[in-house]
Amino acid sequence: LIFAIERGKNESIKDTTDALWWAVTALTTVGYGDIYPVTPLGRLVGGVVAFVGVVFFALPAGIIGSGFVEAMIDQQEARRTQFSVASQSRRLNEVDGPPLEQQVFHHAIKALKGQQPA
């Protein structure tokens, strides 16, 4: 498209390979500046192509990056919750006495020795 618009009016776009090179550099938002449109319609097409390049490359990269950040935050919150539950469990055991398994074990030992469990 850019070749058809710029042919004969732009010295830097001599053939379709020049037009393809310009399209690649414009779409990937590199824009070396060695080839560029000079006609008003060519510049309009160039602006659209540059915008499409941002939409196709930069926008998905930002979305993927924010997805990684959200996953990392979720993982940190899960670890924080896990730690909080474990520390609360330890505090409850300290306040209420030994853990239930230990209480059952002591009860069984006393019963085996013939003592009256408390």
DSSP file with accessible surface (Angstrom, degrees, kcal/mol):
  #  RESIDUE AA STRUCTURE BP1 BP2  ACC     N-H-->O    O-->H-N    N-H-->O    O-->H-N    TCO  KAPPA ALPHA  PHI   PSI    X-CA   Y-CA   Z-CA
    1    1 A L     >        0   0  153      0, 0.0     4,-2.0     0, 0.0     5,-0.2   0.000 360.0 360.0 360.0 -47.5    0.0    0.0    0.0
    2    2 A I  H  >  +     0   0    9      1,-0.2     4,-2.8     2,-0.2     5,-0.2   0.872 360.0  55.1 -66.3 -32.6    2.7    2.5    0.9
    3    3 A F  H  > S+     0   0   43      1,-0.2     4,-1.7     2,-0.2    -1,-0.2   0.929 108.5  47.7 -64.6 -43.0    4.6    1.5   -2.2
    4    4 A A  H  4 S+     0   0   61      1,-0.2    -1,-0.2     2,-0.2    -2,-0.2   0.887 116.2  44.4 -65.4 -36.5    1.6    2.4   -4.4
    5    5 A I  H  < S+     0   0   23     -4,-2.0    -2,-0.2     1,-0.2    -1,-0.2   0.920 121.9  35.6 -74.0 -42.5    1.1    5.7   -2.6
    6    6 A E  H >X S+     0   0    0     -4,-2.8     3,-1.8    -5,-0.2     4,-1.7   0.541  83.3 124.7 -92.4  -9.5    4.7    6.8   -2.5
    7    7 A R  T 3< S+     0   0  153     -4,-1.7     7,-0.1     1,-0.3     4,-0.1  -0.296  85.3   5.2 -58.6 129.3    5.9    5.4   -5.9
    8    8 A G  T 34 S+     0   0   82      5,-0.3    -1,-0.3     2,-0.3     3,-0.1   0.197 126.9  64.6  85.8 -18.7    7.4    8.2   -8.0
    9    9 A K  T <4 S+     0   0  143     -3,-1.8     2,-0.5     1,-0.2    -2,-0.2   0.584  94.7  56.6-109.2 -16.5    7.2   10.8   -5.3
   10   10 A N    ><  -     0   0   14     -4,-1.7     3,-0.6     3,-0.3    -2,-0.3  -0.964  58.9-164.0-124.3 117.7    9.5    9.4   -2.7
   11   11 A E  T 3  S+     0   0  177     -2,-0.5    -1,-0.1     1,-0.2     3,-0.1   0.745  88.6  60.5 -71.4 -23.1   13.2    8.7   -3.6
   12   12 A S  T 3  S+     0   0   26      1,-0.2     2,-0.9    24,-0.2    -1,-0.2   0.737  96.6  62.3 -80.4 -19.6   13.8    6.5   -0.6
   13   13 A I    <   +     0   0    4     -3,-0.6    -5,-0.3    -7,-0.2    -3,-0.3  -0.807  59.1 152.4-106.4  93.0   11.1    3.9   -1.5
   14   14 A K        -     0   0  157     -2,-0.9     2,-0.3     1,-0.1    -1,-0.2   0.771  64.1  -0.1 -91.7 -31.5   12.3    2.6   -4.9
   15   15 A D  S  > S-     0   0   71     -8,-0.0     4,-1.7     1,-0.0     3,-0.4  -0.861  85.4 -82.9-148.0-177.4   10.8   -0.9   -4.8
   16   16 A T  H  > S+     0   0   83     -2,-0.3     4,-2.7     1,-0.2     5,-0.2   0.810 121.1  61.0 -67.0 -28.5    8.6   -3.2   -2.8
   17   17 A T  H  > S+     0   0   82      2,-0.2     4,-2.4     1,-0.2    -1,-0.2   0.901 104.7  49.2 -66.2 -36.6   11.5   -4.4   -0.6
   18   18 A D  H  > S+     0   0   36     -3,-0.4     4,-2.4     2,-0.2    -1,-0.2   0.909 111.9  49.1 -64.4 -41.0   12.0   -0.8    0.6
   19   19 A A  H  X S+     0   0   10     -4,-1.7     4,-2.4     1,-0.2    -2,-0.2   0.898 111.6  48.6 -65.3 -40.4    8.3   -0.5    1.3
   20   20 A L  H  X S+     0   0  116     -4,-2.7     4,-2.6     2,-0.2    -2,-0.2   0.899 110.3  51.6 -65.5 -41.0    8.4   -3.8    3.3
   21   21 A W  H  X S+     0   0  105     -4,-2.4     4,-2.4     1,-0.2     5,-0.2   0.934 110.7  48.4 -60.8 -44.2   11.4   -2.6    5.2
   22   22 A W  H  X S+     0   0   19     -4,-2.4     4,-2.5     1,-0.2     5,-0.2   0.928 110.9  51.3 -61.3 -43.0    9.6    0.6    6.1
   23   23 A A  H  X S+     0   0   28     -4,-2.4     4,-2.9     1,-0.2     5,-0.2   0.915 110.6  48.3 -62.6 -41.9    6.5   -1.4    7.2
   24   24 A V  H  X S+     0   0   80     -4,-2.6     4,-2.1     1,-0.2     6,-0.3   0.943 114.5  44.6 -64.6 -46.3    8.5   -3.7    9.4
   25   25 A T  H  <>S+     0   0    5     -4,-2.4     6,-1.7    -5,-0.2     5,-1.6   0.864 116.8  46.7 -68.7 -32.2   10.3   -0.8   11.1
   26   26 A A  H ><5S+     0   0   12     -4,-2.5     3,-1.1    -5,-0.2    -2,-0.2   0.914 112.8  48.4 -75.1 -41.6    7.1    1.2   11.5
   27   27 A L  H 3<5S+     0   0   61     -4,-2.9    -2,-0.2     1,-0.3    30,-0.2   0.871 113.0  46.9 -67.0 -37.3    5.0   -1.8   12.8
   28   28 A T  T 3<5S-     0   0   54     -4,-2.1    -1,-0.3    -5,-0.2    -2,-0.2   0.377 111.2-123.8 -86.3   8.7    7.7   -2.7   15.4
   29   29 A T  T < 5S+     0   0   84     -3,-1.1    -3,-0.2    -5,-0.1    -4,-0.1   0.696  80.4 117.6  55.8  26.4    7.9    1.0   16.4
   30   30 A V      < +     0   0   74     -5,-1.6    -4,-0.2    -6,-0.3    -5,-0.1   0.932  43.0 179.5 -80.5 -53.3   11.6    1.0   15.7
   31   31 A G        -     0   0   48     -6,-1.7    -5,-0.1    -9,-0.2    -9,-0.1   0.961  11.3-168.7  53.0  67.9   11.4    3.6   12.9
   32   32 A Y        -     0   0  152      1,-0.1    -1,-0.1   -10,-0.1     4,-0.1   0.801  30.2-129.8 -58.2 -29.8   15.1    4.0   11.9
   33   33 A G  S    S+     0   0   45      2,-0.4     3,-0.1   -11,-0.1    -1,-0.1   0.451  79.6 110.7  93.0  -0.9   14.3    7.0    9.8
   34   34 A D  S    S+     0   0   85      1,-0.2     2,-0.4   -12,-0.0   -12,-0.1   0.843  86.4  28.3 -75.4 -31.0   16.1    5.8    6.7
   35   35 A I  S    S+     0   0   16    -14,-0.1    -2,-0.4   -13,-0.1    -1,-0.2  -0.998  76.0 153.5-130.5 129.9   12.8    5.3    4.8
   36   36 A Y        -     0   0  128     -2,-0.4   -24,-0.2    -3,-0.1   -23,-0.1  -0.993  44.1 -99.0-153.1 152.0    9.7    7.4    5.6
   37   37 A P        -     0   0   15      0, 0.0   -35,-0.0     0, 0.0   -27,-0.0  -0.454  27.1-176.6 -74.6 147.4    6.6    8.6    3.7
   38   38 A V        +     0   0   53     -2,-0.1   -28,-0.0   -32,-0.0   -32,-0.0   0.614  56.6  83.5-116.8 -19.9    6.6   12.1    2.2
   39   39 A T  S  > S-     0   0   19      1,-0.1     4,-2.7     4,-0.0     5,-0.2  -0.491  84.2-118.2 -83.6 155.1    3.1   12.5    0.8
   40   40 A P  H  > S+     0   0  114      0, 0.0     4,-2.0     0, 0.0     5,-0.1   0.920 116.8  46.4 -58.2 -43.1    0.2   13.5    3.0
   41   41 A L  H  > S+     0   0   98      1,-0.2     4,-2.6     2,-0.2     5,-0.2   0.911 112.1  51.6 -67.0 -38.3   -1.6   10.2    2.3
   42   42 A G  H  > S+     0   0    0      1,-0.2     4,-2.6     2,-0.2    -1,-0.2   0.895 109.3  49.9 -63.9 -39.3    1.6    8.3    2.9
   43   43 A R  H  X S+     0   0  154     -4,-2.7     4,-2.5     2,-0.2    -1,-0.2   0.883 109.4  51.8 -67.5 -36.6    2.1   10.0    6.2
   44   44 A L  H  X S+     0   0  112     -4,-2.0     4,-2.3    -5,-0.2    -2,-0.2   0.946 111.6  46.2 -62.8 -46.8   -1.5    9.2    7.2
   45   45 A V  H  X S+     0   0   25     -4,-2.6     4,-2.9     1,-0.2    -2,-0.2   0.915 111.4  53.6 -61.5 -40.6   -0.9    5.5    6.4
   46   46 A G  H  X S+     0   0   12     -4,-2.6     4,-2.5     1,-0.2    -1,-0.2   0.907 108.0  49.4 -60.8 -41.9    2.4    5.8    8.3
   47   47 A G  H  X S+     0   0   44     -4,-2.5     4,-2.3     2,-0.2    -1,-0.2   0.919 112.2  47.7 -63.8 -42.0    0.6    7.1   11.4
   48   48 A V  H  X S+     0   0   84     -4,-2.3     4,-2.8     2,-0.2    -2,-0.2   0.925 112.2  49.6 -64.7 -44.0   -2.0    4.4   11.2
   49   49 A V  H  X S+     0   0   30     -4,-2.9     4,-2.3     1,-0.2    -2,-0.2   0.918 111.0  49.5 -63.1 -41.3    0.7    1.7   10.8
   50   50 A A  H  X S+     0   0   42     -4,-2.5     4,-1.9    -5,-0.2    -1,-0.2   0.924 112.0  48.4 -64.4 -41.5    2.7    3.1   13.8
   51   51 A F  H  X S+     0   0  142     -4,-2.3     4,-2.4     1,-0.2    -2,-0.2   0.928 110.9  50.4 -63.6 -43.4   -0.5    3.1   15.9
   52   52 A V  H  X S+     0   0   48     -4,-2.8     4,-2.8     1,-0.2     5,-0.2   0.891 107.1  55.8 -62.3 -37.8   -1.3   -0.5   14.9
   53   53 A G  H  X>S+     0   0    0     -4,-2.3     4,-2.0    -5,-0.2     5,-0.6   0.916 108.1  47.4 -60.9 -41.7    2.3   -1.5   15.8
   54   54 A V  I  X>S+     0   0   65     -4,-1.9     5,-2.0     2,-0.2     4,-0.8   0.934 113.1  48.6 -64.7 -44.2    1.8   -0.1   19.3
   55   55 A V  I  <5S+     0   0   55     -4,-2.4    -2,-0.2     1,-0.2    -1,-0.2   0.921 116.1  42.8 -62.6 -42.9   -1.5   -1.9   19.7
   56   56 A F  I  <5S+     0   0  137     -4,-2.8    -1,-0.2    -5,-0.2    -2,-0.2   0.791 131.1  18.3 -77.6 -27.1   -0.1   -5.2   18.5
   57   57 A F  I  X5S+     0   0  114     -4,-2.0     4,-1.3    -5,-0.2    -3,-0.2   0.832 125.9  38.8-111.5 -53.5    3.2   -5.2   20.3
   58   58 A A  I  X<S+     0   0   56     -4,-0.8     4,-2.1    -5,-0.6     5,-0.2   0.912 112.5  53.4 -73.9 -41.7    3.3   -2.8   23.3
   59   59 A L  H  ><S+     0   0  103     -5,-2.0     4,-2.3     1,-0.2     5,-0.2   0.948 110.1  46.0 -62.5 -50.0   -0.2   -3.3   24.6
   60   60 A P  H  > S+     0   0   52      0, 0.0     4,-2.8     0, 0.0     5,-0.3   0.893 110.1  55.8 -61.3 -34.8    0.0   -7.1   24.9
   61   61 A A  H  X S+     0   0   62     -4,-1.3     4,-2.4     1,-0.2    -2,-0.2   0.924 109.2  46.5 -62.7 -41.5    3.4   -6.8   26.6
   62   62 A G  H  X S+     0   0   47     -4,-2.1     4,-2.5     2,-0.2    -1,-0.2   0.902 112.4  50.0 -65.9 -39.5    1.9   -4.5   29.2
   63   63 A I  H  X S+     0   0  109     -4,-2.3     4,-2.0     2,-0.2    -2,-0.2   0.933 112.6  46.6 -65.5 -44.5   -1.1   -6.8   29.8
   64   64 A I  H  X S+     0   0  101     -4,-2.8     4,-2.0     1,-0.2    -2,-0.2   0.928 112.2  51.4 -64.1 -43.1    1.2   -9.8   30.1
   65   65 A G  H  X S+     0   0   34     -4,-2.4     4,-2.0    -5,-0.3    -2,-0.2   0.919 109.6  48.6 -60.8 -42.8    3.5   -7.9   32.5
   66   66 A S  H  X S+     0   0   59     -4,-2.5     4,-2.6     1,-0.2    -1,-0.2   0.863 107.7  56.6 -68.7 -30.2    0.6   -6.8   34.7
   67   67 A G  H  X S+     0   0   36     -4,-2.0     4,-2.3     2,-0.2    -1,-0.2   0.910 106.9  49.0 -63.9 -40.8   -0.6  -10.4   34.8
   68   68 A F  H  X S+     0   0  147     -4,-2.0     4,-2.3     2,-0.2    -2,-0.2   0.911 110.8  50.2 -63.8 -40.7    2.7  -11.5   36.1
   69   69 A V  H  X S+     0   0   74     -4,-2.0     4,-2.5     2,-0.2    -2,-0.2   0.932 110.5  49.4 -64.7 -43.3    2.6   -8.8   38.8
   70   70 A E  H  X S+     0   0  118     -4,-2.6     4,-2.6     1,-0.2    -1,-0.2   0.915 110.9  50.0 -61.7 -42.3   -0.9   -9.9   39.8
   71   71 A A  H  X S+     0   0   57     -4,-2.3     4,-2.3     2,-0.2    -1,-0.2   0.906 110.9  49.5 -62.7 -40.5    0.2  -13.5   40.1
   72   72 A M  H  X S+     0   0   95     -4,-2.3     4,-2.4     2,-0.2    -2,-0.2   0.920 111.3  48.7 -65.5 -41.7    3.1  -12.5   42.2
   73   73 A I  H  X S+     0   0   70     -4,-2.5     4,-2.6     2,-0.2    -2,-0.2   0.924 111.1  50.5 -64.7 -43.3    0.9  -10.4   44.5
   74   74 A D  H  X S+     0   0   97     -4,-2.6     4,-2.3     1,-0.2    -1,-0.2   0.914 110.8  49.5 -60.0 -41.5   -1.5  -13.3   44.9
   75   75 A Q  H  X S+     0   0  106     -4,-2.3     4,-2.3     2,-0.2    -2,-0.2   0.914 110.9  49.1 -65.4 -41.8    1.3  -15.6   45.7
   76   76 A Q  H  X S+     0   0   88     -4,-2.4     4,-2.5     2,-0.2    -2,-0.2   0.909 111.4  49.6 -64.8 -39.6    2.7  -13.2   48.3
   77   77 A E  H  X S+     0   0   96     -4,-2.6     4,-2.7     2,-0.2    -2,-0.2   0.898 109.5  51.8 -66.5 -38.6   -0.8  -12.8   49.9
   78   78 A A  H  X S+     0   0   60     -4,-2.3     4,-2.6     2,-0.2    -2,-0.2   0.918 111.6  46.7 -63.2 -43.0   -1.2  -16.6   50.0
   79   79 A R  H  X S+     0   0  150     -4,-2.3     4,-2.6     2,-0.2    -2,-0.2   0.913 112.3  50.3 -64.0 -41.7    2.1  -17.0   51.8
   80   80 A R  H  X S+     0   0  152     -4,-2.5     4,-2.5     2,-0.2    -2,-0.2   0.924 112.6  46.6 -63.6 -42.4    1.3  -14.2   54.2
   81   81 A T  H  X S+     0   0   87     -4,-2.7     4,-2.7     2,-0.2     5,-0.2   0.922 112.0  51.0 -65.2 -43.1   -2.1  -15.8   55.0
   82   82 A Q  H  X S+     0   0  142     -4,-2.6     4,-2.3     1,-0.2    -2,-0.2   0.925 112.3  46.2 -60.3 -45.4   -0.5  -19.2   55.4
   83   83 A F  H  X S+     0   0  139     -4,-2.6     4,-2.6     2,-0.2     5,-0.2   0.912 112.2  51.2 -63.8 -42.1    2.1  -17.7   57.8
   84   84 A S  H  X S+     0   0   47     -4,-2.5     4,-2.4     2,-0.2    -2,-0.2   0.925 110.9  47.5 -64.1 -43.3   -0.6  -15.9   59.7
   85   85 A V  H  X S+     0   0   89     -4,-2.7     4,-2.4     1,-0.2    -1,-0.2   0.930 113.0  49.4 -64.2 -42.3   -2.7  -19.0   60.2
   86   86 A A  H  X S+     0   0   38     -4,-2.3     4,-2.1    -5,-0.2    -2,-0.2   0.926 112.4  46.5 -65.1 -42.0    0.3  -21.0   61.3
   87   87 A S  H  X S+     0   0   17     -4,-2.6     4,-2.3     2,-0.2    -1,-0.2   0.898 112.4  50.5 -70.3 -35.3    1.4  -18.4   63.9
   88   88 A Q  H  X S+     0   0   97     -4,-2.4     4,-2.6    -5,-0.2    -1,-0.2   0.913 109.1  52.1 -65.9 -39.4   -2.2  -18.1   65.2
   89   89 A S  H  X S+     0   0   59     -4,-2.4     4,-2.2     2,-0.2    -2,-0.2   0.918 110.0  48.5 -62.3 -43.1   -2.4  -21.9   65.5
   90   90 A R  H  X S+     0   0  135     -4,-2.1     4,-2.1     2,-0.2    -2,-0.2   0.924 111.3  50.1 -63.4 -41.9    0.9  -21.8   67.5
   91   91 A R  H  X S+     0   0  135     -4,-2.3     4,-2.2     1,-0.2     5,-0.2   0.915 109.8  50.4 -64.4 -41.0   -0.4  -19.0   69.8
   92   92 A L  H  X S+     0   0  101     -4,-2.6     4,-3.2     1,-0.2    -1,-0.2   0.910 109.9  50.7 -62.8 -41.7   -3.7  -20.9   70.4
   93   93 A N  H  X S+     0   0   59     -4,-2.2     4,-1.0     1,-0.2    -1,-0.2   0.885 110.0  50.0 -63.8 -37.7   -1.8  -24.0   71.3
   94   94 A E  H  < S+     0   0  151     -4,-2.1    -2,-0.2     2,-0.2    -1,-0.2   0.898 117.1  40.6 -67.5 -37.8    0.4  -22.0   73.7
   95   95 A V  H  < S+     0   0  115     -4,-2.2    -2,-0.2     1,-0.2    -3,-0.2   0.928 121.9  39.3 -75.6 -46.1   -2.7  -20.5   75.4
   96   96 A D  H  < S-     0   0  113     -4,-3.2    -1,-0.2     1,-0.3    -2,-0.2   0.475 116.0-107.6 -86.6  -3.2   -4.9  -23.6   75.4
   97   97 A G     <  -     0   0   27     -4,-1.0    -1,-0.3    -5,-0.2     3,-0.1  -0.673  66.0  -9.9 108.5-165.3   -2.2  -26.0   76.4
   98   98 A P  S    S-     0   0   59      0, 0.0     5,-0.1     0, 0.0    -4,-0.0  -0.214  85.8 -81.7 -68.7 161.2   -0.5  -28.7   74.3
   99   99 A P     >  -     0   0   38      0, 0.0     4,-2.2     0, 0.0     3,-0.3  -0.150  42.7-107.4 -59.3 158.3   -1.8  -29.7   70.8
  100  100 A L  H  > S+     0   0  119      1,-0.2     4,-2.7     2,-0.2     5,-0.2   0.881 118.5  55.8 -57.3 -41.2   -4.7  -32.1   70.6
  101  101 A E  H  > S+     0   0  146      1,-0.2     4,-2.3     2,-0.2    -1,-0.2   0.910 108.7  47.9 -60.7 -39.8   -2.5  -35.0   69.4
  102  102 A Q  H  > S+     0   0   90     -3,-0.3     4,-2.5     2,-0.2    -1,-0.2   0.903 110.5  51.5 -68.7 -39.0   -0.3  -34.6   72.5
  103  103 A Q  H  X S+     0   0   87     -4,-2.2     4,-2.3     2,-0.2    -2,-0.2   0.925 110.9  47.7 -63.3 -44.1   -3.3  -34.5   74.8
  104  104 A V  H  X S+     0   0   88     -4,-2.7     4,-2.5     2,-0.2    -2,-0.2   0.918 111.2  51.6 -62.9 -42.3   -4.7  -37.7   73.3
  105  105 A F  H  X S+     0   0  125     -4,-2.3     4,-2.4    -5,-0.2    -2,-0.2   0.949 111.3  46.0 -61.9 -46.6   -1.3  -39.4   73.6
  106  106 A H  H  X S+     0   0   89     -4,-2.5     4,-2.4     1,-0.2    -1,-0.2   0.897 111.6  53.0 -64.2 -38.1   -0.9  -38.5   77.3
  107  107 A H  H  X S+     0   0  101     -4,-2.3     4,-2.2    -5,-0.2    -1,-0.2   0.927 110.2  47.6 -62.3 -43.3   -4.5  -39.6   77.9
  108  108 A A  H  X S+     0   0   45     -4,-2.5     4,-2.4     2,-0.2    -2,-0.2   0.901 110.8  51.4 -66.1 -40.5   -3.8  -43.0   76.3
  109  109 A I  H  X S+     0   0   57     -4,-2.4     4,-2.0     2,-0.2     6,-0.2   0.937 111.0  47.9 -62.3 -45.0   -0.5  -43.5   78.3
  110  110 A K  H  X>S+     0   0   78     -4,-2.4     5,-2.4     1,-0.2     4,-0.5   0.904 111.1  51.1 -63.6 -39.6   -2.3  -42.7   81.5
  111  111 A A  H ><5S+     0   0   57     -4,-2.2     3,-0.8     1,-0.2    -1,-0.2   0.899 109.3  50.6 -65.3 -39.1   -5.1  -45.2   80.6
  112  112 A L  H 3<5S+     0   0  149     -4,-2.4    -1,-0.2     1,-0.2    -2,-0.2   0.859 109.3  50.8 -66.1 -34.3   -2.5  -47.9   79.9
  113  113 A K  H 3<5S-     0   0  150     -4,-2.0    -1,-0.2    -5,-0.2    -2,-0.2   0.565 118.1-114.1 -80.0  -7.7   -0.8  -47.3   83.2
  114  114 A G  T <<5 +     0   0   68     -3,-0.8    -3,-0.2    -4,-0.5     2,-0.2   0.599  69.3 140.6  86.0  10.8   -4.2  -47.6   85.0
  115  115 A Q      < -     0   0  101     -5,-2.4    -1,-0.3    -6,-0.2    -2,-0.1  -0.559  61.5-105.7 -86.0 154.2   -4.3  -44.0   86.1
  116  116 A Q        -     0   0  173     -2,-0.2     2,-0.1    -3,-0.1    -1,-0.1  -0.663  38.5-124.0 -77.7 120.4   -7.4  -42.0   86.1
  117  117 A P              0   0   38      0, 0.0   -10,-0.1     0, 0.0    -1,-0.1  -0.409 360.0 360.0 -65.8 144.5   -7.2  -39.5   83.1
  118  118 A A              0   0  131     -2,-0.1   -11,-0.0     0, 0.0     0, 0.0  -0.474 360.0 360.0 -83.2 360.0   -7.6  -35.9   84.2
